[in-house]
Amino acid sequence: MDFENENKVIVIGGESVAPGQNKLLKISIDRLPTGTLIDIPVYVFNSKNPGPILLIQAGLHGDEINGIETVRRMLTDKLFAIDKGTIIAVPILNIFGFIHFSREVPDGKDVNRSFPGTRKGSLASRIAYHYLNEIMHQIDVAIDLHTGGGQRHNFPQIRYTQEDDFSAELANVFNAPFTFSSKLIKGSFRNAAYLMSKPTVVFEAGESMRFDDFSITAGINGILRILQHFGMVKSTIKNREELKKTIHLDKRKWLRAPTAGMFIPKVLNGSQIQKGAILGSVSDIYGKKTKLIKAPEDGYIICINHQAVVNQGDALFHIGAILN
Ligand SMILES: [Zn+2]
């Protein structure tokens, strides 16, 4: 992918950030019922030297705080001090969800199913509309930070779009423990970005409302690797972990609760599993019946549900496998 040879003035919320400037801007959305204005804060680091324009965003789901903390630590540690190109960093996209400890906005709609959005639509649709119109035409690539929903804990994994080779390359550079392509979901940010030809990767790590340092560190390191790959930061920034090569998964499936009861996982997230291995059990609460959950094939555990009480059909393990 070629990036333009000239650095641009970034304009968001009617304010400009010229090359060589760093600013905190706002995208105005609406008011709370109390009258308080709600803005999406947007940090812009615009280097003097031309280079790619990267969007790094978190909190599209308001309760997915590992991504929010990833961006916060990078801001605090001044890791967005770049030598070339531009970073647009959005720590919390869904402010309404964040203050309600919720994935969605107050009416229950998911912003990540509301893109491209409309100016006069529901709240989620308006957030999507303003966000897309203020930011997307100005960027080259995007990194979207998420966690598992509910109590599902995703082992750090980077997802790209099969039809977009550049997103696959970005995912590879990010080098999360697991890498795979995932289908575009209608209304998602990644789908909207794809339709605008903006290569995007989605990093999923940890679970909602719970800090996971391993996931946060994996996120920071992945973003740093992408910045280094584009030559935006000096290569003297050390990655904080031993560089292990990512595992590419060709297929994935959910293992679901065979019955209702107490769910006891017996394996660690991220671990390699062999066909027939016992992964966990679901027991009735009277100690009479226990159903074992076994690995249907060789592979890896990439998500575990931390919900202790489950209903029949609940997703318990997400497993990934490599085609031979
Ligand atoms: Zn999410």
Boltz pocket constraint, residues with backbone or C-beta under 6 A from the ligand:
constraints:
  - pocket:
      binder: B
      contacts: [[A, 60], [A, 61], [A, 64], [A, 145], [A, 146], [A, 147]]
      max_distance: 6.0
